[in-house]
Amino acid sequence: MRKFWIDTDTASDDAVAILMALRTTDVDVLGISVVAGNVPAEQGAKNACYTVELCGKKTPVYMGATHPLLREPEWAYFFHGEDGMGNMHYPDASLTLAKENAIIAFIEAVRAHAGDINLVTLGPLTNIALALRIAPDIAKKISMCYTMGGAAVTLGNVSPAAEYNIYIDPEAAKIVFHSGIPLLMVGWEHCMGDANFSANEMEMMRSFKTKYADFTLDCNATAIETNKNWLGEPGLALPDPVTMAVALDPSICTERGSYYVDVETVGEATRGMTVVDKLGVTNKPANIEVCWKIDIQAWKNLLYERIQ
């Protein structure tokens, strides 16, 4: 049984990614830590608990950081709706938050399962940076960290240079990227273009007539419209589920490589930019891996399987 830990700022695409992991039979999600990002951490925790309960699980959900390390939070209501879930306003789950702090719980889980735990991050990296500052030894105890964040081709979705998760807390991302943790950066560009779900594909998903397929489409209602009208994309883009798909089946990432990658924290126009030294011009040693290409049909097929 593979052991996962999910760190999330749970909004609509995060929720689908969580669902994918919880509905994978050979994966044991040890815990879900919530961080401020798309929505306040309190709302993210509510959304995570609802998703866990929808899947018939009792996976513990922990409250983490409510603010970035040094900056004021900036919410993504414009993209995910005022509740982060497409304005569906789902009811409160009967599942309640675990009492332990997310950062402490994460550290304890990594140490208890050293070398045998996969971390999947779906939001700003505040929780993970704090954990690494408290317990730097955990970096080498994590089997692999799959991070939905950054843009290897520097095409941002919240600024011309930056992806949202990194932009919100670039200082945290810089700490994590340089911590020695084995990390694969799956940039948001992998959900663009043909990786979107078209109108026909969404109609097929609806035809599954399962609560999981309906949830996937319903909670992303706002995201679908914003994706089309604001970013000019063709349909439903799911960046967090793409990263989860790679974590569940690493072969979905068909091209990857190790590079020196830094995070811009001071630039006015480039805050949160992930600077990938693909050509090695800095002569600095590689610190993380970067996913360059994915098998788009394989990623879609994996999602179809999980929501039927």
Buried (B, 14 or more C-beta within 10 A) or exposed (E): EBBBBBBBBBBBBBBBBBBBBBBBEEBBBBBBBBBBBBBBBEBBBBBBBBBBBBBEBEBBBBBBBBBBBEBEBBBBBEBBBBBBBBBBEBEEBEBEBBEBBBBBBBBBBBEEBBEEBBBBBBBBBBBBBBBBEEBEEBBEBBBBBBBBBBBBBBBBBBBEBBBBBBBBBBBBBBBBBBBBBBBBBBBBBBBBEEBBBEEEBBEEBBEBEEEBBBBBBBBBBBBBEBBBEEEEBBBBBBBBBBBBBBBBBBEBBEEBEEBBBBBBBEEEEBBBBBBBBEEEEEEEEEBBBBBBEBBBEBBBBBBBEBBE
